[in-house]
């Protein structure tokens, strides 16, 4: 039995039909038919998305309701595991090499974690000398501030209004797939990054082996995910918002419990080698500002 990623219950709140977030197209075809909801695929660029999808106010309300407290409990319970996964992804994306370079130029480079949850990654980086800031709309923001004494904003990124060219690194792990308008997020991330600053984005990979194998039963095909990116669709959006792609790494061949250990290990190795893993991290660099 495949266990899906944790998600809040399916709801029947307000929904809206929107143009494709990647190409602004308005023509879609069925993609994944899940229990109580579905995903469609843009016929122009192939971005898979919920459309119609819950409106922004509905999304924010869900994360600040009792479901938000359930999410906080889930994040606290798995804090160490999730931190290790994030550190693994960053290491795979050669973050340590970038860190060494920045510290050779700057005593305290700046790191912004968007969707920082309990703030475990920020605590780790603060110990390493980074100047850290977080953004988190769920009740986890209170936990991060009170338990870890972190500077964490409890509003969407575009509402914080950071100054231009504020950060050396912007990081978003398992966030962009939850956003109503990923284009607005990417524009804001580009604005607040310093020239040649890096954006690290981790998100499920619908072009990966698991997604192709399981279809609508894929563990990332959940109600809370508004977009399911492939490497091609996410890279296309990043380039359109002023980023130069530096690397794309994937990992995860089969979910735990989906196959015997020997088969899972083999699938994990092969999916990583051939770039068809279940999760991807894309590293990109801010080039010239977009007018």
C-alpha positions in Angstrom: 0.0 0.0 0.0 1.4 3.4 -1.0 1.1 6.0 1.8 0.6 9.6 0.4 2.3 12.7 1.7 0.6 14.2 4.7 -2.3 16.4 3.7 -5.2 18.2 5.2 -8.7 16.7 4.4 -10.3 17.5 1.1 -12.7 20.4 1.4 -15.4 22.0 -0.7 -14.4 25.6 -0.2 -14.3 28.4 -2.8 -12.5 27.5 -6.1 -11.5 29.6 -9.1 -10.5 28.8 -12.7 -7.2 30.4 -13.6 -4.9 30.6 -16.6 -1.9 28.3 -16.6 0.8 29.6 -14.2 3.6 28.6 -16.6 2.4 29.8 -20.0 -0.9 31.7 -19.3 -2.8 29.2 -21.5 -6.4 28.4 -20.9 -6.8 24.9 -22.4 -6.4 21.8 -20.2 -7.0 18.1 -20.3 -7.5 15.6 -17.5 -4.3 14.4 -15.9 -4.9 12.7 -12.5 -8.3 11.7 -11.1 -7.8 11.5 -7.3 -10.3 10.8 -4.5 -12.5 13.9 -4.3 -10.3 16.1 -6.5 -8.3 16.1 -9.7 -5.4 17.5 -11.6 -5.4 18.8 -15.2 -2.5 19.2 -17.7 -2.0 22.4 -19.7 -2.3 21.5 -23.4 0.3 24.2 -24.3 3.2 23.7 -21.8 2.2 20.4 -20.0 2.2 21.9 -16.4 0.0 19.7 -14.2 -2.2 21.7 -11.8 -5.4 21.9 -9.9 -7.7 24.0 -12.0 -10.1 25.1 -10.7 -8.2 25.4 -7.5 -8.9 26.7 -4.0 -8.5 30.5 -3.8 -5.6 32.1 -1.8 -7.7 33.1 1.2 -9.0 29.6 1.4 -5.5 28.2 1.4 -4.2 30.6 4.1 -7.3 29.9 6.3 -6.7 26.2 6.1 -3.1 26.6 7.3 -4.2 28.8 10.2 -7.1 26.6 11.2 -7.1 23.5 13.5 -5.5 21.7 10.5 -2.6 24.1 10.8 -2.1 22.8 14.4 -2.1 19.3 13.1 0.5 20.2 10.6 2.7 21.7 13.4 2.4 18.5 15.4 3.5 16.6 12.3 6.4 18.9 11.7 7.6 18.7 15.3 7.3 14.9 15.3 9.4 14.6 12.2 11.7 17.6 12.7 15.0 15.7 12.8 14.0 13.5 9.8 13.0 16.5 7.7 16.1 18.4 8.6 18.3 15.5 7.5 16.4 15.3 4.2 16.9 19.0 3.6 20.6 18.8 4.4 21.0 15.8 2.1 19.3 17.7 -0.7 21.4 20.8 -0.2 24.6 18.7 -0.1 23.5 17.0 -3.3 23.0 20.5 -4.9 26.6 21.5 -3.9 25.4 24.0 -1.2 28.5 23.3 0.9 30.7 24.5 -2.0 28.7 27.7 -2.2 28.8 28.2 1.5 32.6 27.9 1.6 32.8 30.5 -1.2 30.4 33.0 0.5 32.2 32.7 3.8 35.5 33.5 2.1 33.9 36.8 0.9 31.4 37.6 3.7 31.5 36.9 7.4 27.8 36.4 7.7 26.0 35.7 4.4 22.2 35.8 4.5 19.8 32.9 4.1 16.1 33.1 3.7 14.0 29.9 4.2 10.5 30.2 2.8 8.1 27.7 4.3 10.6 27.1 7.1 8.2 25.1 9.3 9.7 24.7 12.8 12.9 26.4 11.7 15.2 23.5 12.2 17.2 24.2 9.1 17.7 27.8 10.1 18.9 26.8 13.5 21.5 24.5 11.9 22.7 27.3 9.5 22.8 29.9 12.3 25.2 27.7 14.2 27.4 27.6 11.0 27.5 31.5 11.0 24.7 32.3 8.6 22.4 35.4 9.1 19.0 33.6 8.9 15.4 34.6 8.3 12.3 32.6 7.8 8.8 32.9 6.3 6.0 30.5 7.4 2.2 31.1 7.3 1.2 28.2 9.6 1.3 28.1 13.4 4.8 26.6 13.0 6.0 30.2 12.8 5.2 30.8 16.4 7.0 27.7 17.4 10.1 28.7 15.4 10.1 32.1 17.1 9.4 31.0 20.6 11.4 27.7 20.7 14.3 28.6 18.5 14.3 32.5 18.8 14.3 32.9 15.1 13.2 35.9 13.0 10.2 34.3 11.1 7.4 36.2 9.3 3.9 34.8 9.4 2.6 36.2 6.1 3.2 35.1 2.4 6.5 36.1 1.0 5.2 39.0 -1.2 3.6 40.6 1.9 6.8 40.8 3.9 8.2 43.4 1.5 11.9 42.7 2.0 14.3 45.2 0.5 15.8 44.6 -2.9 18.9 42.5 -3.1 18.6 41.3 0.6 19.8 37.7 0.5 22.6 35.6 -0.7 20.5 32.5 -0.7 16.7 31.9 -0.9 15.6 28.3 -0.1 12.1 26.8 -0.5 11.6 23.1 0.3 8.3 21.5 -0.6 6.7 24.9 -0.9 6.1 26.0 -4.5 3.7 23.2 -5.2 1.4 24.6 -2.5 1.2 28.2 -3.9 -1.7 29.7 -5.9 0.7 31.8 -8.0 4.2 30.3 -8.2 5.1 33.1 -10.7 4.5 35.8 -8.1 6.7 33.8 -5.7 9.5 33.5 -8.2 9.4 37.2 -9.1 9.6 38.1 -5.5 12.5 35.6 -4.8 14.3 37.1 -7.8 13.8 40.7 -6.5 15.1 40.1 -3.0 18.1 38.0 -4.1 21.4 39.7 -4.6 22.9 39.6 -8.0 24.3 36.1 -8.5 22.4 35.0 -5.4 21.2 31.4 -5.4 17.6 30.0 -5.3 17.3 26.4 -4.1 13.9 24.8 -4.8 12.9 21.3 -3.7 9.6 19.9 -5.0 8.0 16.6 -6.1 8.9 15.5 -9.6 6.0 14.4 -11.7 8.4 13.4 -14.5 9.9 10.9 -12.1 9.6 7.1 -12.0 7.2 6.9 -9.1 4.8 9.4 -10.5 4.7 7.6 -13.8 4.3 4.2 -12.1 1.5 5.1 -9.7 -0.4 7.8 -11.5 -3.3 9.2 -9.4 -2.0 7.0 -6.5 1.3 8.8 -6.5 2.0 9.9 -2.9 2.5 13.6 -4.0 -0.9 13.7 -5.8 -2.6 15.3 -2.7 -5.3 17.9 -2.2 -2.8 20.5 -0.8 -0.6 20.4 -3.8 -1.9 22.9 -6.4 0.9 22.2 -8.9 2.9 19.1 -9.8 6.0 20.2 -11.7 8.2 18.3 -14.0 11.9 19.2 -14.5 11.0 20.8 -17.8 8.0 22.9 -16.6 9.8 24.2 -13.4 13.0 25.1 -15.3 10.9 26.9 -17.9 9.3 29.1 -15.2 12.6 29.8 -13.5 14.2 30.9 -16.7 11.2 33.2 -17.5 11.7 34.9 -14.1 15.3 35.8 -14.4 17.2 32.7 -13.2 20.0 30.8 -14.8 19.8 27.1 -14.0 22.9 25.6 -12.4 21.9 22.1 -11.6 18.9 19.7 -11.2 19.3 16.7 -8.9 16.7 14.0 -8.2 16.4 11.2 -5.7 13.9 8.5 -4.6 13.1 5.5 -6.7 10.4 3.8 -4.7 8.6 4.8 -1.5 9.3 3.0 1.7 6.9 0.0 2.0 6.2 -0.1 -1.7 8.6 -2.8 -2.5 11.1 -5.2 -0.8 14.3 -3.5 0.5 16.6 -4.9 -2.2 14.3 -3.6 -5.0 13.8 -0.2 -3.3 17.6 0.2 -3.0 18.1 -0.7 -6.6 15.4 1.7 -7.7 16.8 4.5 -5.6 20.2 4.1 -7.1 19.0 3.9 -10.7 16.5 6.8 -10.4 19.2 9.1 -9.0 21.7 8.0 -11.7 19.2 8.6 -14.5 17.6 11.8 -13.1 14.1 10.3 -12.7 13.8 10.4 -8.9 10.6 11.2 -7.0 11.9 14.5 -5.6 14.1 17.2 -7.3 16.1 20.1 -6.2 16.9 22.8 -8.7 19.7 25.3 -8.0 19.6 28.5 -10.0 21.3 31.9 -10.0 19.9 35.4 -10.2 21.2 37.0 -13.3 20.3 40.5 -14.5 17.1 42.0 -12.9 13.9 41.8 -15.0 12.5 45.3 -15.8 
